[in-house]
Amino acid sequence: MLPMPEARPGATVTIDAPLEVVWAVMMDVDAYGEWNPFLFRAECPSPPSPGDAIVLHVRWPNGRTTRSPERISAVEPPYADGDTQRALLAYVYEGLPARLGLVRGTRFQRLSQVAGGPTVYDTVEEFSGPLVRLAGPARVADGFRRHAEALKARCEPRA
């Protein structure tokens, strides 16, 4: 039996703002349209909780849009891990390809901040399944990069 194809598109950015500020922006899903060029709208209770359905409205670089049904799988508000603060938001793709077992995906958005340092935002989608190529890992990685850069701009103090 052949192994299932996998892909892990992601993005990382350093944000000169406290982790709590970045977390608050991430949890305010109602305001995504004000700053997020990739996920320009999210239909979800605010703040999201594990088990909540979330529909993400995605805008690709070519201007096309799509809806992505997901389910919140983890919400870990800021917590201390030694001298590092951490937080996590994760959700699982629930579209038709996932229900048919053709493409599975879980997106993780992790924050970390060493005491006195900047916040590091790291996001990755763990895709698997026989049709993972059709999920467009490269364009997802581009969307994550745009999302990360916009999050940074939203959270950093303006001079």
Secondary structure, 3 states (H helix, E strand, C coil): CCCCCEECCEEEEEECCCHHHHHHHHHCHHHHHHHCCCEEEEECCCCCCCCCEEEEEEECCCCCEEEEEEEEEEEEEEEEECCEEEEEEEEEECCHHHHCCCCEEEEEEEEEEECCCCEEEEEEEEEECCCHHHHCHHHHHHHHHHHHHHHHHHHCCCC
